[in-house]
Amino acid sequence: MNGISFIEIVCVSTALFFIGMYGFLTRKNMITMLMAIELMLNSVNINFVAFNSMLHPGKLDGVFFTLFIITIAAAEAAVAIAIIIRLYRKLKSIDIDDVHLLKW
Amino acid sequence: MLFSLLGVAGLYFYLSHEFLAAVQIVVYVGGIVVLIIFSIFLTHASGENMPKPIVWRALVVGLTVVFFTVVVCFSLLNHSFTMPILSLQTPMSPDIKTIGKQFLSITDYGYILPFEVVSLLLLAALIACIVIAINIKVKQ
C-alpha cells in the first residue's frame, strides 16, 4: 500500500485519543468534556477500521463495531446535551463542579 | 472539531470505506456538531464566569499526555505487524450491499441481535430526552 501506511494511521488515532484525553482532564466545561469524549470515540473508530481493512481484509467485523459505536455515540451525545441544558436551566451554570445535586 | 471529524471521514474515504465515511459525515458533522453548537449558544451566558483552568493541572496532564503519546507511537513503530497475504483471503468489499446483508443475516457472522439491541437503545435515548426535557409540575 503506497501513500499513507498503517503505522501512520494508527499514530494519528493515538494522537487524537490523547488530545481528547487532555481536553477531558483539564476542562471544567461540560460541553467541552462531551466534545473530548467524542474525539476519543472517533480515534477508536479509526483504529477499528484501520486494523480491519489492513490486517484482516477478509472480514468486516471492524466496520460493524464502528457503526455500532457511532450509533451509541449519537445517542449518548443527545442524552448528555439534554441533561446539560436541563442542569443549566436549573443551576445557571455548566461548570462540572457546581453539579452536586446527587451528593449526599 | 468540525475539521477533525471531517478529517476522520477523509481517512475512511482513503481506506475505501465509502459507506462509513458517509455515515460519519451525516451523523457527526450533520448531527452532533449542530447539537453541540446549539447547546453552546443556549448556555452562552455561563461562559464568562467560569473559572480559568488551573495551570499546574493543565501542565501535568499535558506532560503526561505527550509522554504517553510518544510511548505508544514509539512502541507502534518498533512492533512489526504481520501483513496478510492477499492471495490467501479475498478482501471483502465494504460496500452497502455486503454490509446490509451481513447486518440482517442470522447465520454465524450475522449481526441481527446487536442491530435490534441498538435500535432499542435509540428508542430509549429518544424517550429519555423527552422525559428530561419535559417540565414536570411539582404538586404542592
gemmi code that builds the backbone of each chain (N, CA, C; Angstrom):
import gemmi

chains = {
    "A": [
        ("MET", (0.848, -1.184, 0.000), (0.000, 0.000, 0.000), (0.887, 1.239, 0.000)),
        ("ASN", (0.869, 1.982, -1.071), (1.663, 3.204, -1.090), (0.841, 4.360, -0.507)),
        ("GLY", (1.519, 5.484, -0.302), (0.819, 6.587, 0.328), (0.928, 6.458, 1.836)),
        ("ILE", (-0.177, 6.603, 2.518), (-0.169, 6.537, 3.968), (-0.063, 5.079, 4.397)),
        ("SER", (0.841, 4.804, 5.324), (0.979, 3.425, 5.778), (0.080, 3.204, 6.991)),
        ("PHE", (0.055, 1.941, 7.392), (-0.808, 1.555, 8.521), (-0.367, 2.219, 9.817)),
        ("ILE", (0.960, 2.279, 9.995), (1.503, 2.838, 11.237), (1.095, 4.294, 11.392)),
        ("GLU", (1.105, 5.020, 10.280), (0.789, 6.447, 10.378), (-0.673, 6.659, 10.743)),
        ("ILE", (-1.547, 5.827, 10.226), (-2.961, 5.962, 10.589), (-3.155, 5.686, 12.077)),
        ("VAL", (-2.464, 4.644, 12.559), (-2.615, 4.318, 13.980), (-2.001, 5.407, 14.843)),
        ("CYS", (-0.919, 6.035, 14.385), (-0.331, 7.139, 15.160), (-1.276, 8.343, 15.190)),
        ("VAL", (-1.940, 8.611, 14.088), (-2.928, 9.696, 14.077), (-4.037, 9.403, 15.068)),
        ("SER", (-4.480, 8.163, 15.107), (-5.540, 7.814, 16.039), (-5.070, 7.935, 17.484)),
        ("THR", (-3.798, 7.577, 17.736), (-3.244, 7.755, 19.083), (-3.234, 9.225, 19.481)),
        ("ALA", (-2.772, 10.065, 18.564), (-2.722, 11.495, 18.856), (-4.116, 12.045, 19.132)),
        ("LEU", (-5.101, 11.613, 18.346), (-6.474, 12.089, 18.537), (-7.003, 11.646, 19.891)),
        ("PHE", (-6.695, 10.407, 20.264), (-7.166, 9.900, 21.557), (-6.578, 10.708, 22.699)),
        ("PHE", (-5.266, 11.013, 22.613), (-4.678, 11.715, 23.746), (-5.044, 13.194, 23.769)),
        ("ILE", (-5.330, 13.775, 22.590), (-5.868, 15.139, 22.593), (-7.221, 15.159, 23.304)),
        ("GLY", (-8.050, 14.142, 23.002), (-9.336, 14.050, 23.679), (-9.183, 13.864, 25.171)),
        ("MET", (-8.188, 13.055, 25.557), (-7.992, 12.821, 26.986), (-7.505, 14.090, 27.682)),
        ("TYR", (-6.635, 14.850, 27.010), (-6.174, 16.119, 27.590), (-7.353, 17.068, 27.804)),
        ("GLY", (-8.218, 17.170, 26.782), (-9.368, 18.041, 26.926), (-10.305, 17.582, 28.011)),
        ("PHE", (-10.440, 16.273, 28.149), (-11.361, 15.757, 29.167), (-10.832, 15.999, 30.563)),
        ("LEU", (-9.521, 15.907, 30.725), (-8.976, 16.015, 32.079), (-8.759, 17.451, 32.517)),
        ("THR", (-8.624, 18.396, 31.581), (-8.285, 19.747, 32.019), (-9.486, 20.669, 32.091)),
        ("ARG", (-10.513, 20.440, 31.298), (-11.597, 21.409, 31.242), (-12.645, 21.144, 32.313)),
        ("LYS", (-13.355, 22.216, 32.670), (-14.454, 22.097, 33.619), (-15.811, 22.284, 32.944)),
        ("ASN", (-15.762, 22.735, 31.705), (-17.000, 22.968, 30.963), (-17.572, 21.628, 30.516)),
        ("MET", (-18.858, 21.397, 30.794), (-19.409, 20.080, 30.491), (-19.497, 19.827, 28.988)),
        ("ILE", (-19.763, 20.872, 28.208), (-19.879, 20.672, 26.759), (-18.513, 20.346, 26.156)),
        ("THR", (-17.490, 21.001, 26.665), (-16.143, 20.703, 26.185), (-15.748, 19.276, 26.521)),
        ("MET", (-16.137, 18.827, 27.715), (-15.818, 17.446, 28.076), (-16.543, 16.476, 27.155)),
        ("LEU", (-17.775, 16.795, 26.783), (-18.521, 15.932, 25.863), (-17.824, 15.865, 24.504)),
        ("MET", (-17.333, 17.025, 24.034), (-16.622, 17.033, 22.757), (-15.348, 16.198, 22.839)),
        ("ALA", (-14.682, 16.240, 24.000), (-13.467, 15.431, 24.158), (-13.795, 13.944, 24.107)),
        ("ILE", (-14.929, 13.565, 24.710), (-15.331, 12.156, 24.657), (-15.599, 11.739, 23.217)),
        ("GLU", (-16.219, 12.628, 22.446), (-16.480, 12.302, 21.044), (-15.168, 12.102, 20.281)),
        ("LEU", (-14.170, 12.928, 20.593), (-12.873, 12.756, 19.925), (-12.261, 11.399, 20.234)),
        ("MET", (-12.371, 10.976, 21.493), (-11.786, 9.680, 21.861), (-12.519, 8.550, 21.150)),
        ("LEU", (-13.849, 8.638, 21.076), (-14.603, 7.591, 20.369), (-14.219, 7.555, 18.895)),
        ("ASN", (-13.974, 8.724, 18.320), (-13.569, 8.771, 16.919), (-12.235, 8.090, 16.695)),
        ("SER", (-11.296, 8.284, 17.629), (-9.998, 7.654, 17.427), (-10.129, 6.141, 17.529)),
        ("VAL", (-10.991, 5.664, 18.411), (-11.218, 4.213, 18.491), (-11.808, 3.699, 17.184)),
        ("ASN", (-12.699, 4.480, 16.578), (-13.272, 4.077, 15.294), (-12.198, 3.974, 14.218)),
        ("ILE", (-11.288, 4.957, 14.199), (-10.217, 4.893, 13.203), (-9.395, 3.628, 13.391)),
        ("ASN", (-9.119, 3.289, 14.655), (-8.352, 2.079, 14.921), (-9.064, 0.850, 14.399)),
        ("PHE", (-10.349, 0.745, 14.681), (-11.108, -0.420, 14.228), (-11.042, -0.549, 12.715)),
        ("VAL", (-11.299, 0.549, 12.025), (-11.351, 0.479, 10.567), (-9.978, 0.191, 9.986)),
        ("ALA", (-8.924, 0.792, 10.569), (-7.585, 0.567, 10.029), (-7.148, -0.877, 10.220)),
        ("PHE", (-7.377, -1.403, 11.431), (-6.995, -2.796, 11.667), (-7.798, -3.727, 10.781)),
        ("ASN", (-9.070, -3.422, 10.580), (-9.904, -4.320, 9.782), (-9.468, -4.312, 8.329)),
        ("SER", (-9.253, -3.121, 7.783), (-9.041, -3.084, 6.340), (-7.606, -3.381, 5.959)),
        ("MET", (-6.659, -3.277, 6.910), (-5.282, -3.546, 6.524), (-4.771, -4.876, 7.021)),
        ("LEU", (-5.215, -5.341, 8.163), (-4.678, -6.597, 8.674), (-5.613, -7.768, 8.433)),
        ("HIS", (-6.921, -7.549, 8.447), (-7.867, -8.635, 8.204), (-8.879, -8.215, 7.156)),
        ("PRO", (-8.482, -8.131, 5.922), (-9.439, -7.643, 4.921), (-10.491, -8.678, 4.535)),
        ("GLY", (-10.378, -9.898, 5.061), (-11.360, -10.907, 4.678), (-12.660, -10.814, 5.425)),
        ("LYS", (-12.689, -10.025, 6.509), (-13.920, -9.911, 7.286), (-14.308, -8.453, 7.403)),
        ("LEU", (-15.491, -8.221, 7.915), (-15.982, -6.847, 8.039), (-16.337, -6.489, 9.478)),
        ("ASP", (-15.777, -7.217, 10.440), (-16.227, -7.030, 11.821), (-15.925, -5.634, 12.345)),
        ("GLY", (-14.784, -5.076, 11.976), (-14.438, -3.745, 12.460), (-15.407, -2.690, 11.980)),
        ("VAL", (-15.904, -2.874, 10.757), (-16.875, -1.915, 10.227), (-18.150, -1.942, 11.052)),
        ("PHE", (-18.571, -3.146, 11.453), (-19.802, -3.221, 12.240), (-19.602, -2.624, 13.619)),
        ("PHE", (-18.442, -2.886, 14.212), (-18.173, -2.267, 15.510), (-18.192, -0.752, 15.383)),
        ("THR", (-17.610, -0.242, 14.291), (-17.593, 1.208, 14.106), (-18.997, 1.764, 13.961)),
        ("LEU", (-19.835, 1.040, 13.216), (-21.212, 1.532, 13.047), (-21.946, 1.553, 14.379)),
        ("PHE", (-21.753, 0.508, 15.192), (-22.436, 0.494, 16.485), (-21.909, 1.591, 17.396)),
        ("ILE", (-20.586, 1.826, 17.337), (-20.023, 2.879, 18.188), (-20.569, 4.245, 17.777)),
        ("ILE", (-20.710, 4.473, 16.465), (-21.252, 5.755, 16.008), (-22.684, 5.927, 16.496)),
        ("THR", (-23.468, 4.839, 16.419), (-24.857, 4.917, 16.881), (-24.935, 5.250, 18.358)),
        ("ILE", (-24.135, 4.528, 19.143), (-24.201, 4.736, 20.591), (-23.670, 6.115, 20.951)),
        ("ALA", (-22.663, 6.599, 20.209), (-22.140, 7.935, 20.492), (-23.187, 9.003, 20.204)),
        ("ALA", (-23.965, 8.803, 19.141), (-25.005, 9.780, 18.833), (-26.064, 9.802, 19.931)),
        ("ALA", (-26.491, 8.613, 20.367), (-27.492, 8.556, 21.429), (-26.963, 9.185, 22.709)),
        ("GLU", (-25.701, 8.887, 23.009), (-25.091, 9.406, 24.238), (-24.971, 10.931, 24.185)),
        ("ALA", (-24.603, 11.453, 23.017), (-24.472, 12.906, 22.913), (-25.826, 13.579, 23.081)),
        ("ALA", (-26.880, 12.975, 22.506), (-28.209, 13.579, 22.636), (-28.655, 13.609, 24.085)),
        ("VAL", (-28.496, 12.484, 24.785), (-28.924, 12.438, 26.182), (-28.079, 13.381, 27.032)),
        ("ALA", (-26.771, 13.418, 26.771), (-25.902, 14.264, 27.577), (-26.229, 15.737, 27.383)),
        ("ILE", (-26.536, 16.127, 26.139), (-26.850, 17.538, 25.920), (-28.190, 17.887, 26.540)),
        ("ALA", (-29.139, 16.950, 26.508), (-30.411, 17.199, 27.198), (-30.188, 17.419, 28.687)),
        ("ILE", (-29.348, 16.575, 29.282), (-29.070, 16.721, 30.719), (-28.363, 18.043, 30.993)),
        ("ILE", (-27.413, 18.421, 30.117), (-26.652, 19.644, 30.352), (-27.565, 20.874, 30.282)),
        ("ILE", (-28.463, 20.895, 29.291), (-29.336, 22.058, 29.166), (-30.312, 22.127, 30.338)),
        ("ARG", (-30.765, 20.960, 30.785), (-31.657, 20.917, 31.946), (-30.938, 21.455, 33.196)),
        ("LEU", (-29.696, 21.007, 33.361), (-28.913, 21.482, 34.509), (-28.644, 22.978, 34.397)),
        ("TYR", (-28.430, 23.455, 33.175), (-28.158, 24.878, 33.009), (-29.374, 25.704, 33.386)),
        ("ARG", (-30.562, 25.182, 33.009), (-31.767, 25.927, 33.383), (-31.968, 25.938, 34.890)),
        ("LYS", (-31.542, 24.872, 35.551), (-31.746, 24.804, 36.994), (-30.663, 25.559, 37.744)),
        ("LEU", (-29.416, 25.407, 37.326), (-28.304, 25.938, 38.113), (-27.696, 27.206, 37.533)),
        ("LYS", (-28.032, 27.559, 36.292), (-27.417, 28.682, 35.578), (-25.907, 28.542, 35.500)),
        ("SER", (-25.449, 27.318, 35.292), (-24.016, 27.104, 35.199), (-23.766, 25.790, 34.468)),
        ("ILE", (-22.669, 25.732, 33.714), (-22.295, 24.451, 33.127), (-20.944, 23.999, 33.659)),
        ("ASP", (-20.562, 24.517, 34.805), (-19.351, 24.054, 35.453), (-19.631, 22.693, 36.090)),
        ("ILE", (-18.691, 21.770, 35.892), (-18.917, 20.416, 36.395), (-18.850, 20.388, 37.919)),
        ("ASP", (-18.179, 21.383, 38.537), (-18.062, 21.381, 39.988), (-19.330, 21.878, 40.674)),
        ("ASP", (-20.195, 22.548, 39.903), (-21.412, 23.061, 40.514), (-22.502, 22.004, 40.624)),
        ("VAL", (-22.296, 20.889, 39.970), (-23.345, 19.879, 39.946), (-23.103, 18.907, 41.080)),
        ("HIS", (-23.703, 19.196, 42.215), (-23.603, 18.242, 43.306), (-24.976, 18.008, 43.895)),
        ("LEU", (-25.959, 17.889, 42.997), (-27.320, 17.684, 43.468), (-27.520, 16.302, 44.031)),
        ("LEU", (-26.773, 15.341, 43.509), (-26.939, 13.965, 43.967), (-26.010, 13.636, 45.120)),
        ("LYS", (-25.175, 14.616, 45.495), (-24.242, 14.336, 46.588), (-24.985, 14.391, 47.914)),
        ("TRP", (-24.713, 13.469, 48.745), (-25.482, 13.311, 49.968), (-24.792, 14.016, 51.124)),
    ],
    "B": [
        ("MET", (-12.898, 21.190, 15.809), (-13.536, 19.889, 15.986), (-14.233, 19.444, 14.707)),
        ("LEU", (-14.861, 20.396, 14.040), (-15.522, 20.071, 12.775), (-14.521, 19.549, 11.763)),
        ("PHE", (-13.345, 20.206, 11.725), (-12.369, 19.785, 10.728), (-11.760, 18.443, 11.094)),
        ("SER", (-11.598, 18.159, 12.387), (-11.047, 16.856, 12.754), (-12.037, 15.746, 12.400)),
        ("LEU", (-13.337, 16.011, 12.590), (-14.324, 14.990, 12.214), (-14.335, 14.781, 10.709)),
        ("LEU", (-14.222, 15.885, 9.964), (-14.158, 15.742, 8.501), (-12.893, 15.003, 8.084)),
        ("GLY", (-11.807, 15.216, 8.833), (-10.575, 14.501, 8.533), (-10.709, 13.012, 8.768)),
        ("VAL", (-11.444, 12.640, 9.808), (-11.699, 11.215, 10.050), (-12.489, 10.620, 8.892)),
        ("ALA", (-13.473, 11.379, 8.401), (-14.238, 10.911, 7.240), (-13.333, 10.755, 6.019)),
        ("GLY", (-12.371, 11.669, 5.881), (-11.424, 11.560, 4.777), (-10.556, 10.318, 4.891)),
        ("LEU", (-10.187, 9.959, 6.147), (-9.423, 8.723, 6.342), (-10.241, 7.518, 5.925)),
        ("TYR", (-11.535, 7.524, 6.234), (-12.383, 6.407, 5.819), (-12.439, 6.335, 4.295)),
        ("PHE", (-12.528, 7.494, 3.647), (-12.524, 7.509, 2.191), (-11.226, 6.917, 1.673)),
        ("TYR", (-10.117, 7.273, 2.348), (-8.842, 6.765, 1.911), (-8.781, 5.256, 2.045)),
        ("LEU", (-9.346, 4.727, 3.112), (-9.357, 3.283, 3.303), (-10.456, 2.623, 2.493)),
        ("SER", (-11.080, 3.367, 1.609), (-12.131, 2.904, 0.701), (-13.323, 2.315, 1.435)),
        ("HIS", (-13.695, 2.962, 2.547), (-14.952, 2.637, 3.215), (-15.911, 3.804, 2.967)),
        ("GLU", (-16.528, 3.807, 1.797), (-17.339, 4.981, 1.457), (-18.578, 5.075, 2.329)),
        ("PHE", (-19.140, 3.925, 2.666), (-20.356, 3.961, 3.473), (-20.084, 4.516, 4.861)),
        ("LEU", (-18.958, 4.082, 5.441), (-18.602, 4.593, 6.765), (-18.337, 6.092, 6.723)),
        ("ALA", (-17.686, 6.548, 5.652), (-17.418, 7.983, 5.544), (-18.720, 8.763, 5.461)),
        ("ALA", (-19.678, 8.228, 4.705), (-20.962, 8.915, 4.599), (-21.676, 8.948, 5.937)),
        ("VAL", (-21.620, 7.811, 6.664), (-22.264, 7.773, 7.980), (-21.602, 8.749, 8.928)),
        ("GLN", (-20.264, 8.809, 8.862), (-19.527, 9.735, 9.734), (-19.937, 11.175, 9.467)),
        ("ILE", (-20.019, 11.535, 8.181), (-20.373, 12.922, 7.859), (-21.794, 13.219, 8.295)),
        ("VAL", (-22.724, 12.287, 8.009), (-24.132, 12.566, 8.319), (-24.344, 12.650, 9.822)),
        ("VAL", (-23.802, 11.658, 10.557), (-24.104, 11.598, 11.986), (-23.309, 12.640, 12.759)),
        ("TYR", (-21.992, 12.681, 12.542), (-21.192, 13.590, 13.350), (-21.321, 15.034, 12.879)),
        ("VAL", (-20.958, 15.263, 11.609), (-20.920, 16.647, 11.143), (-22.335, 17.213, 11.051)),
        ("GLY", (-23.286, 16.355, 10.626), (-24.638, 16.866, 10.489), (-25.408, 16.893, 11.782)),
        ("GLY", (-25.135, 15.944, 12.663), (-25.963, 15.830, 13.855), (-25.328, 16.352, 15.112)),
        ("ILE", (-24.203, 15.742, 15.488), (-23.651, 16.004, 16.813), (-23.064, 17.397, 16.899)),
        ("VAL", (-22.389, 17.830, 15.827), (-21.777, 19.167, 15.863), (-22.861, 20.242, 15.930)),
        ("VAL", (-23.958, 20.031, 15.205), (-25.043, 21.006, 15.254), (-25.656, 21.052, 16.650)),
        ("LEU", (-25.841, 19.872, 17.244), (-26.362, 19.814, 18.614), (-25.439, 20.556, 19.578)),
        ("ILE", (-24.130, 20.333, 19.423), (-23.181, 20.956, 20.352), (-23.173, 22.466, 20.166)),
        ("ILE", (-23.266, 22.918, 18.901), (-23.275, 24.361, 18.659), (-24.532, 24.991, 19.257)),
        ("PHE", (-25.664, 24.298, 19.102), (-26.890, 24.823, 19.702), (-26.777, 24.909, 21.215)),
        ("SER", (-26.203, 23.874, 21.823), (-26.131, 23.905, 23.277), (-25.134, 24.953, 23.747)),
        ("ILE", (-24.096, 25.209, 22.942), (-23.168, 26.287, 23.317), (-23.887, 27.635, 23.258)),
        ("PHE", (-24.720, 27.818, 22.232), (-25.483, 29.063, 22.156), (-26.432, 29.201, 23.335)),
        ("LEU", (-27.085, 28.095, 23.689), (-28.082, 28.167, 24.754), (-27.449, 28.430, 26.103)),
        ("THR", (-26.233, 27.951, 26.299), (-25.591, 28.139, 27.590), (-24.493, 29.182, 27.495)),
        ("HIS", (-24.676, 30.143, 26.609), (-23.596, 31.066, 26.321), (-23.286, 31.984, 27.497)),
        ("ALA", (-24.322, 32.366, 28.230), (-24.139, 33.366, 29.277), (-23.275, 32.850, 30.410)),
        ("SER", (-23.169, 31.527, 30.513), (-22.397, 30.986, 31.616), (-20.907, 30.984, 31.337)),
        ("GLY", (-20.526, 31.331, 30.114), (-19.120, 31.194, 29.750), (-18.213, 32.187, 30.437)),
        ("GLU", (-18.728, 33.355, 30.773), (-17.819, 34.376, 31.276), (-17.411, 34.122, 32.716)),
        ("ASN", (-18.338, 33.624, 33.523), (-17.984, 33.483, 34.935), (-17.450, 32.104, 35.269)),
        ("MET", (-16.992, 31.378, 34.228), (-16.301, 30.126, 34.529), (-14.911, 30.461, 35.044)),
        ("PRO", (-14.412, 29.696, 36.010), (-13.041, 29.932, 36.451), (-12.054, 29.494, 35.387)),
        ("LYS", (-10.924, 30.149, 35.392), (-9.882, 29.788, 34.445), (-9.360, 28.386, 34.769)),
        ("PRO", (-8.943, 27.638, 33.766), (-8.382, 26.323, 34.073), (-7.093, 26.445, 34.864)),
        ("ILE", (-6.940, 25.528, 35.789), (-5.794, 25.581, 36.687), (-4.528, 25.253, 35.912)),
        ("VAL", (-3.514, 26.090, 36.101), (-2.347, 26.000, 35.225), (-1.536, 24.745, 35.521)),
        ("TRP", (-1.332, 24.469, 36.806), (-0.458, 23.326, 37.102), (-1.118, 22.033, 36.696)),
        ("ARG", (-2.448, 21.980, 36.805), (-3.111, 20.744, 36.400), (-2.996, 20.554, 34.889)),
        ("ALA", (-3.197, 21.645, 34.136), (-3.074, 21.550, 32.683), (-1.656, 21.145, 32.296)),
        ("LEU", (-0.687, 21.703, 33.046), (0.704, 21.370, 32.740), (0.984, 19.893, 32.987)),
        ("VAL", (0.544, 19.395, 34.140), (0.807, 17.992, 34.485), (0.119, 17.057, 33.499)),
        ("VAL", (-1.144, 17.358, 33.209), (-1.892, 16.499, 32.288), (-1.280, 16.553, 30.893)),
        ("GLY", (-0.853, 17.762, 30.467), (-0.252, 17.887, 29.145), (1.034, 17.096, 29.032)),
        ("LEU", (1.869, 17.181, 30.076), (3.126, 16.423, 30.041), (2.848, 14.931, 29.995)),
        ("THR", (1.892, 14.473, 30.812), (1.569, 13.047, 30.837), (1.061, 12.577, 29.487)),
        ("VAL", (0.184, 13.404, 28.895), (-0.422, 13.023, 27.621), (0.627, 12.947, 26.523)),
        ("VAL", (1.537, 13.944, 26.498), (2.597, 13.933, 25.476), (3.492, 12.721, 25.668)),
        ("PHE", (3.811, 12.441, 26.935), (4.663, 11.288, 27.241), (4.031, 9.997, 26.740)),
        ("PHE", (2.739, 9.802, 27.034), (2.112, 8.549, 26.630), (1.931, 8.465, 25.123)),
        ("THR", (1.689, 9.618, 24.472), (1.604, 9.607, 23.009), (2.919, 9.150, 22.404)),
        ("VAL", (4.031, 9.706, 22.922), (5.345, 9.333, 22.395), (5.607, 7.852, 22.645)),
        ("VAL", (5.238, 7.376, 23.854), (5.492, 5.963, 24.180), (4.699, 5.044, 23.252)),
        ("VAL", (3.434, 5.360, 23.051), (2.593, 4.497, 22.217), (3.072, 4.514, 20.771)),
        ("CYS", (3.399, 5.703, 20.256), (3.871, 5.770, 18.868), (5.202, 5.048, 18.707)),
        ("PHE", (6.065, 5.168, 19.710), (7.362, 4.505, 19.645), (7.202, 2.996, 19.619)),
        ("SER", (6.323, 2.481, 20.504), (6.143, 1.033, 20.526), (5.456, 0.553, 19.253)),
        ("LEU", (4.582, 1.404, 18.674), (3.955, 1.023, 17.408), (4.983, 0.963, 16.287)),
        ("LEU", (5.932, 1.906, 16.309), (6.945, 1.907, 15.257), (7.887, 0.726, 15.390)),
        ("ASN", (8.106, 0.267, 16.633), (9.017, -0.852, 16.801), (8.358, -2.192, 16.552)),
        ("HIS", (7.033, -2.242, 16.727), (6.327, -3.508, 16.550), (6.117, -3.750, 15.062)),
        ("SER", (6.392, -4.966, 14.615), (6.188, -5.271, 13.206), (4.899, -6.071, 13.065)),
        ("PHE", (3.928, -5.451, 12.395), (2.662, -6.136, 12.186), (2.816, -7.121, 11.037)),
        ("THR", (2.178, -8.256, 11.159), (2.222, -9.228, 10.074), (1.135, -8.879, 9.071)),
        ("MET", (1.595, -8.372, 7.945), (0.635, -8.020, 6.905), (0.067, -9.302, 6.291)),
        ("PRO", (-1.214, -9.304, 5.980), (-1.819, -10.520, 5.457), (-1.389, -10.779, 4.022)),
        ("ILE", (-1.338, -12.047, 3.693), (-1.064, -12.393, 2.295), (-2.385, -12.289, 1.540)),
        ("LEU", (-2.406, -11.389, 0.613), (-3.685, -11.055, -0.018), (-4.209, -12.173, -0.905)),
        ("SER", (-3.319, -13.110, -1.292), (-3.824, -14.168, -2.157), (-4.584, -15.219, -1.362)),
        ("LEU", (-4.301, -15.292, -0.041), (-4.957, -16.338, 0.741), (-6.409, -15.980, 1.043)),
        ("GLN", (-6.646, -14.759, 1.513), (-8.008, -14.376, 1.838), (-8.455, -13.271, 0.878)),
        ("THR", (-9.559, -13.498, 0.283), (-10.065, -12.496, -0.644), (-10.635, -11.340, 0.155)),
        ("PRO", (-10.216, -10.129, -0.132), (-10.744, -8.992, 0.625), (-12.211, -8.760, 0.327)),
        ("MET", (-12.981, -8.600, 1.393), (-14.397, -8.308, 1.218), (-14.560, -6.830, 0.924)),
        ("SER", (-15.320, -6.517, -0.058), (-15.518, -5.109, -0.382), (-16.559, -4.528, 0.564)),
        ("PRO", (-16.211, -3.431, 1.231), (-17.133, -2.880, 2.226), (-18.193, -1.988, 1.596)),
        ("ASP", (-18.928, -2.488, 0.645), (-19.978, -1.652, 0.067), (-21.289, -1.861, 0.830)),
        ("ILE", (-22.278, -1.099, 0.436), (-23.506, -1.062, 1.215), (-24.232, -2.395, 1.151)),
        ("LYS", (-24.128, -3.078, 0.025), (-24.867, -4.331, -0.133), (-24.360, -5.398, 0.833)),
        ("THR", (-23.030, -5.540, 0.902), (-22.464, -6.537, 1.805), (-22.786, -6.198, 3.255)),
        ("ILE", (-22.648, -4.910, 3.597), (-22.890, -4.502, 4.984), (-24.335, -4.760, 5.373)),
        ("GLY", (-25.253, -4.418, 4.486), (-26.661, -4.617, 4.807), (-27.019, -6.079, 4.923)),
        ("LYS", (-26.449, -6.908, 4.048), (-26.766, -8.336, 4.118), (-26.224, -8.946, 5.391)),
        ("GLN", (-25.016, -8.524, 5.770), (-24.462, -9.120, 6.983), (-25.132, -8.563, 8.237)),
        ("PHE", (-25.649, -7.345, 8.149), (-26.356, -6.780, 9.290), (-27.587, -7.601, 9.646)),
        ("LEU", (-28.298, -8.066, 8.645), (-29.580, -8.692, 8.917), (-29.552, -10.196, 8.747)),
        ("SER", (-28.355, -10.784, 8.626), (-28.334, -12.229, 8.476), (-28.329, -12.885, 9.847)),
        ("ILE", (-28.912, -14.072, 9.907), (-28.991, -14.777, 11.193), (-28.048, -15.963, 11.211)),
        ("THR", (-27.068, -15.968, 10.308), (-26.098, -17.063, 10.321), (-24.986, -16.736, 11.301)),
        ("ASP", (-23.834, -17.387, 11.141), (-22.793, -17.311, 12.158), (-22.245, -15.901, 12.332)),
        ("TYR", (-21.974, -15.234, 11.239), (-21.381, -13.910, 11.366), (-22.405, -12.803, 11.139)),
        ("GLY", (-23.649, -13.098, 11.400), (-24.674, -12.075, 11.240), (-24.730, -11.185, 12.459)),
        ("TYR", (-25.275, -10.015, 12.266), (-25.315, -9.037, 13.355), (-26.742, -8.634, 13.663)),
        ("ILE", (-27.668, -9.584, 13.578), (-29.070, -9.209, 13.757), (-29.358, -8.852, 15.217)),
        ("LEU", (-28.730, -9.565, 16.161), (-29.030, -9.313, 17.576), (-28.526, -7.952, 18.050)),
        ("PRO", (-27.245, -7.601, 17.818), (-26.835, -6.243, 18.217), (-27.564, -5.150, 17.452)),
        ("PHE", (-27.982, -5.471, 16.239), (-28.761, -4.480, 15.476), (-30.066, -4.152, 16.186)),
        ("GLU", (-30.769, -5.195, 16.634), (-32.033, -4.959, 17.330), (-31.795, -4.288, 18.678)),
        ("VAL", (-30.729, -4.703, 19.362), (-30.430, -4.103, 20.667), (-30.150, -2.618, 20.513)),
        ("VAL", (-29.409, -2.261, 19.438), (-29.066, -0.862, 19.237), (-30.307, -0.053, 18.848)),
        ("SER", (-31.244, -0.696, 18.154), (-32.471, 0.033, 17.831), (-33.280, 0.301, 19.091)),
        ("LEU", (-33.296, -0.685, 20.012), (-33.961, -0.458, 21.296), (-33.276, 0.665, 22.066)),
        ("LEU", (-31.937, 0.705, 21.996), (-31.197, 1.750, 22.704), (-31.523, 3.125, 22.148)),
        ("LEU", (-31.688, 3.218, 20.833), (-32.046, 4.510, 20.239), (-33.424, 4.946, 20.703)),
        ("LEU", (-34.344, 3.988, 20.772), (-35.681, 4.326, 21.270), (-35.611, 4.810, 22.716)),
        ("ALA", (-34.792, 4.117, 23.524), (-34.648, 4.513, 24.917), (-34.065, 5.910, 25.032)),
        ("ALA", (-33.086, 6.233, 24.169), (-32.484, 7.567, 24.207), (-33.503, 8.638, 23.833)),
        ("LEU", (-34.344, 8.314, 22.841), (-35.385, 9.254, 22.418), (-36.334, 9.562, 23.573)),
        ("ILE", (-36.813, 8.485, 24.217), (-37.756, 8.680, 25.322), (-37.078, 9.407, 26.471)),
        ("ALA", (-35.814, 9.075, 26.716), (-35.104, 9.713, 27.819), (-34.937, 11.202, 27.582)),
        ("CYS", (-34.656, 11.593, 26.338), (-34.524, 13.020, 26.035), (-35.842, 13.736, 26.267)),
        ("ILE", (-36.947, 13.112, 25.861), (-38.244, 13.760, 26.071), (-38.527, 13.894, 27.561)),
        ("VAL", (-38.231, 12.836, 28.303), (-38.515, 12.860, 29.739), (-37.675, 13.930, 30.439)),
        ("ILE", (-36.414, 14.054, 30.013), (-35.558, 15.056, 30.653), (-36.023, 16.464, 30.288)),
        ("ALA", (-36.406, 16.642, 29.026), (-36.716, 17.994, 28.582), (-38.073, 18.476, 29.060)),
        ("ILE", (-38.961, 17.556, 29.446), (-40.320, 17.979, 29.807), (-40.280, 18.655, 31.184)),
        ("ASN", (-41.213, 19.559, 31.377), (-41.285, 20.246, 32.652), (-42.289, 19.538, 33.544)),
        ("ILE", (-41.793, 18.939, 34.581), (-42.704, 18.220, 35.477), (-43.239, 19.207, 36.505)),
        ("LYS", (-44.546, 19.301, 36.550), (-45.175, 20.200, 37.519), (-45.174, 19.531, 38.892)),
        ("VAL", (-44.543, 20.187, 39.816), (-44.500, 19.623, 41.159), (-45.770, 20.037, 41.889)),
        ("LYS", (-46.476, 19.047, 42.402), (-47.721, 19.351, 43.112), (-47.399, 19.822, 44.523)),
        ("GLN", (-48.010, 20.926, 44.864), (-47.743, 21.457, 46.212), (-48.591, 20.737, 47.252)),
    ],
}
model = gemmi.Model(1)
for chain_id, residues in chains.items():
    chain = gemmi.Chain(chain_id)
    for i, (resn, *xyz) in enumerate(residues, 1):
        res = gemmi.Residue()
        res.name, res.seqid = resn, gemmi.SeqId(i, " ")
        for name, pos in zip(("N", "CA", "C"), xyz):
            atom = gemmi.Atom()
            atom.name, atom.element = name, gemmi.Element(name[0])
            atom.pos, atom.b_iso = gemmi.Position(*pos), 0.0
            res.add_atom(atom)
        chain.add_residue(res)
    model.add_chain(chain)
structure = gemmi.Structure()
structure.add_model(model)
structure.setup_entities()
